[in-house]
């Protein structure tokens, strides 16, 4: 699996009037297309993407090319530059420098691993109340956390 990167984004983007109109007219499909396009843009070094490659995006993500174009052109969420590229000035992660993605993700997973470590120590402190299975859960949680992956159990 490729490295997964995080970039900050607005949790309330759906409440933006432009997104509200998108949701009203295209529903969750349009909103999903919007976020897919944002993620595609974020993966680009200059946060722009060639319009000529929209058929590739459509096929890759099993989307309708006309709907992709409608989301790009119809809601003011994206800017088409020189009729050849599109970008999003407001939502792409120009919020993090390109190298910052990895640093931010590592810091987050290190914090997570620290929290899980504390929880594991607490759980192991008194295993008689939980039985031997809790030790196995704690060990798995610790192994997963130290690899920076989401914890498979509620910690």
Secondary structure, DSSP 8 states (H G I E B T S, - for coil): ----------TTGGGSHHHHHHHHHHHHHHHHHHHHHHHHHHTSTTSEEEGGGHHHHHHHTT--HHHHHHHHHHSSSSEEETTTEEE-TTTSSTTS-TTHHHHHHHHHHHHHHHHHHHHHHHHHHTGGGT-THHHHHHHHHHHHHHTT---SS--
